Amino acid sequence: MGGAEQNAEGGSEGQSGAGFEQALARLEEIVASLERGGAPLDESLKLYEEGIRSYRACHQMLKRAESKVKKLVESLEGRLEEQPMEEPEGE
């Protein structure tokens, strides 16, 4: 089918929320499957590779969303100013 994979790897701007949820759900399925074990090595490697792609897609979508988030800071004069969101310490 391929549509879900394309969406999981970025998708369109209008579908980024749905794409994120879909990619995250798939990542959770993959993790659960790998934790259960029992799959042949080649299948486990394919799942692992797909999991890495889903993780990267989720991370990229979160970074894009984070860059859009602005916080309002009250200036000394009492006006509100937009400033980019600060990076958390440790990254």
Backbone as CSV, one residue per row, in Angstrom:
resi,resn,N_x,N_y,N_z,CA_x,CA_y,CA_z,C_x,C_y,C_z
1,MET,0.833,-1.183,0.000,0.000,0.000,0.000,0.876,1.243,0.000
2,GLY,1.769,1.441,0.945,2.740,2.507,0.903,2.279,3.834,1.450
3,GLY,0.984,4.141,1.422,0.489,5.432,1.896,0.774,5.664,3.358
4,ALA,0.617,4.636,4.169,0.868,4.780,5.602,2.332,5.041,5.874
5,GLU,3.230,4.386,5.081,4.651,4.617,5.285,5.019,6.049,4.927
6,GLN,4.493,6.558,3.820,4.790,7.926,3.442,4.295,8.885,4.508
7,ASN,3.102,8.639,5.039,2.546,9.493,6.073,3.383,9.416,7.335
8,ALA,3.871,8.234,7.682,4.673,8.060,8.882,6.008,8.772,8.766
9,GLU,6.476,8.986,7.556,7.765,9.627,7.369,7.632,11.126,7.142
10,GLY,6.528,11.708,7.469,6.393,13.146,7.350,4.988,13.548,6.990
11,GLY,4.475,12.959,5.909,3.117,13.281,5.505,2.992,14.732,5.114
12,SER,1.770,15.162,4.855,1.545,16.563,4.534,1.328,17.329,5.825
13,GLU,1.473,18.637,5.749,1.313,19.475,6.936,-0.061,19.294,7.572
14,GLY,-1.109,19.145,6.759,-2.452,19.001,7.289,-2.674,17.682,8.004
15,GLN,-1.850,16.680,7.718,-2.025,15.370,8.311,-0.928,15.042,9.304
16,SER,-0.097,15.995,9.703,1.043,15.689,10.555,0.619,15.130,11.903
17,GLY,-0.498,15.600,12.473,-0.974,15.059,13.742,-1.386,13.613,13.582
18,ALA,-2.167,13.315,12.536,-2.589,11.941,12.272,-1.383,11.090,11.908
19,GLY,-0.454,11.632,11.158,0.758,10.905,10.783,1.587,10.554,11.998
20,PHE,1.678,11.479,12.943,2.439,11.224,14.161,1.777,10.117,14.964
21,GLU,0.473,10.236,15.155,-0.250,9.223,15.926,-0.116,7.852,15.280
22,GLN,-0.192,7.810,13.970,-0.090,6.551,13.244,1.321,5.970,13.371
23,ALA,2.333,6.803,13.209,3.717,6.340,13.318,4.029,5.876,14.737
24,LEU,3.530,6.590,15.723,3.765,6.214,17.114,3.074,4.888,17.444
25,ALA,1.851,4.723,16.968,1.124,3.472,17.205,1.861,2.300,16.565
26,ARG,2.360,2.514,15.353,3.103,1.442,14.672,4.393,1.132,15.433
27,LEU,5.073,2.164,15.908,6.292,1.961,16.684,6.010,1.146,17.943
28,GLU,4.915,1.448,18.612,4.538,0.687,19.808,4.255,-0.777,19.472
29,GLU,3.609,-1.020,18.323,3.344,-2.394,17.887,4.652,-3.143,17.638
30,ILE,5.586,-2.471,16.995,6.873,-3.089,16.678,7.629,-3.431,17.952
31,VAL,7.673,-2.504,18.888,8.365,-2.738,20.160,7.748,-3.937,20.874
32,ALA,6.431,-3.978,20.935,5.750,-5.093,21.609,6.079,-6.420,20.928
33,SER,6.088,-6.413,19.614,6.393,-7.631,18.861,7.819,-8.092,19.116
34,LEU,8.758,-7.164,19.106,10.154,-7.522,19.349,10.367,-7.983,20.787
35,GLU,9.648,-7.376,21.727,9.773,-7.790,23.128,9.229,-9.194,23.362
36,ARG,8.164,-9.543,22.629,7.603,-10.891,22.750,8.597,-11.937,22.261
37,GLY,9.358,-11.570,21.234,10.329,-12.512,20.674,9.645,-13.587,19.860
38,GLY,10.402,-14.612,19.513,9.828,-15.726,18.784,9.854,-15.573,17.277
39,ALA,10.085,-14.373,16.766,10.120,-14.172,15.325,11.492,-14.589,14.802
40,PRO,11.544,-15.078,13.574,12.841,-15.402,12.979,13.733,-14.156,12.916
41,LEU,15.029,-14.369,12.884,15.986,-13.265,12.903,15.755,-12.273,11.772
42,ASP,15.550,-12.760,10.545,15.366,-11.835,9.422,14.108,-10.991,9.588
43,GLU,13.044,-11.569,10.125,11.818,-10.802,10.368,12.035,-9.775,11.488
44,SER,12.767,-10.191,12.527,13.075,-9.262,13.628,13.897,-8.081,13.133
45,LEU,14.855,-8.338,12.242,15.669,-7.248,11.689,14.825,-6.284,10.856
46,LYS,13.893,-6.835,10.084,12.999,-5.978,9.295,12.132,-5.119,10.213
47,LEU,11.620,-5.726,11.279,10.811,-4.967,12.242,11.651,-3.881,12.907
48,TYR,12.877,-4.227,13.270,13.773,-3.263,13.902,14.020,-2.074,12.970
49,GLU,14.308,-2.353,11.698,14.547,-1.291,10.722,13.307,-0.408,10.557
50,GLU,12.135,-1.034,10.502,10.896,-0.266,10.393,10.685,0.578,11.650
51,GLY,11.029,0.007,12.800,10.920,0.749,14.058,11.814,1.975,14.071
52,ILE,13.020,1.836,13.567,13.937,2.980,13.495,13.357,4.060,12.582
53,ARG,12.795,3.650,11.445,12.179,4.638,10.536,11.008,5.335,11.215
54,SER,10.177,4.575,11.933,9.036,5.175,12.628,9.507,6.125,13.723
55,TYR,10.542,5.727,14.460,11.098,6.592,15.503,11.597,7.901,14.898
56,ARG,12.341,7.801,13.811,12.887,9.011,13.169,11.773,9.910,12.649
57,ALA,10.729,9.289,12.088,9.599,10.076,11.590,8.915,10.808,12.743
58,CYS,8.696,10.096,13.858,8.075,10.726,15.037,8.947,11.868,15.547
59,HIS,10.231,11.618,15.642,11.158,12.634,16.149,11.143,13.873,15.251
60,GLN,11.151,13.655,13.947,11.131,14.772,13.000,9.830,15.574,13.133
61,MET,8.702,14.884,13.260,7.419,15.585,13.396,7.365,16.366,14.706
62,LEU,7.913,15.800,15.777,7.950,16.523,17.053,8.835,17.761,16.959
63,LYS,9.970,17.641,16.282,10.859,18.796,16.120,10.166,19.908,15.335
64,ARG,9.429,19.519,14.281,8.702,20.534,13.497,7.652,21.215,14.355
65,ALA,6.931,20.435,15.134,5.893,21.006,16.003,6.529,21.921,17.044
66,GLU,7.642,21.473,17.605,8.325,22.263,18.625,8.789,23.608,18.065
67,SER,9.239,23.606,16.818,9.711,24.856,16.226,8.576,25.854,16.017
68,LYS,7.343,25.354,15.940,6.186,26.227,15.764,5.672,26.799,17.085
69,VAL,6.034,26.135,18.163,5.535,26.569,19.468,6.246,27.844,19.882
70,LYS,5.494,28.778,20.270,6.050,30.049,20.755,5.529,30.284,22.163
71,LYS,6.331,30.919,22.930,5.822,31.298,24.243,5.780,32.819,24.313
72,LEU,4.841,33.305,25.046,4.707,34.735,25.211,5.420,35.159,26.483
73,VAL,6.214,36.161,26.358,6.981,36.655,27.489,6.636,38.120,27.684
74,GLU,6.308,38.449,28.889,5.966,39.837,29.180,7.255,40.638,29.309
75,SER,7.336,41.681,28.513,8.524,42.522,28.571,8.434,43.465,29.771
76,LEU,9.514,44.159,30.035,9.544,45.088,31.158,8.480,46.172,31.031
77,GLU,8.131,46.532,29.796,7.114,47.567,29.576,5.702,47.024,29.669
78,GLY,5.543,45.738,29.893,4.215,45.161,30.026,3.633,44.632,28.734
79,ARG,4.378,44.740,27.633,3.897,44.201,26.354,4.250,42.724,26.255
80,LEU,3.452,42.023,25.492,3.726,40.610,25.262,4.545,40.465,23.986
81,GLU,5.582,39.669,24.045,6.442,39.437,22.894,6.532,37.940,22.643
82,GLU,6.588,37.566,21.356,6.771,36.159,21.005,8.243,35.829,21.009
83,GLN,8.585,34.690,21.590,9.959,34.204,21.568,9.924,32.713,21.273
84,PRO,10.950,32.229,20.567,10.966,30.795,20.294,11.088,29.995,21.578
85,MET,10.554,28.781,21.533,10.620,27.906,22.686,12.078,27.553,22.964
86,GLU,12.463,27.565,24.244,13.830,27.253,24.607,14.049,25.753,24.584
87,GLU,15.266,25.352,24.199,15.642,23.940,24.220,15.795,23.500,25.661
88,PRO,15.307,22.326,26.003,15.527,21.818,27.357,17.010,21.541,27.573
89,GLU,17.468,21.702,28.799,18.866,21.445,29.093,19.155,19.980,28.920
90,GLY,20.379,19.678,28.452,20.777,18.298,28.275,20.648,17.805,26.841
91,GLU,20.132,18.639,25.937,20.030,18.216,24.529,21.022,18.964,23.708
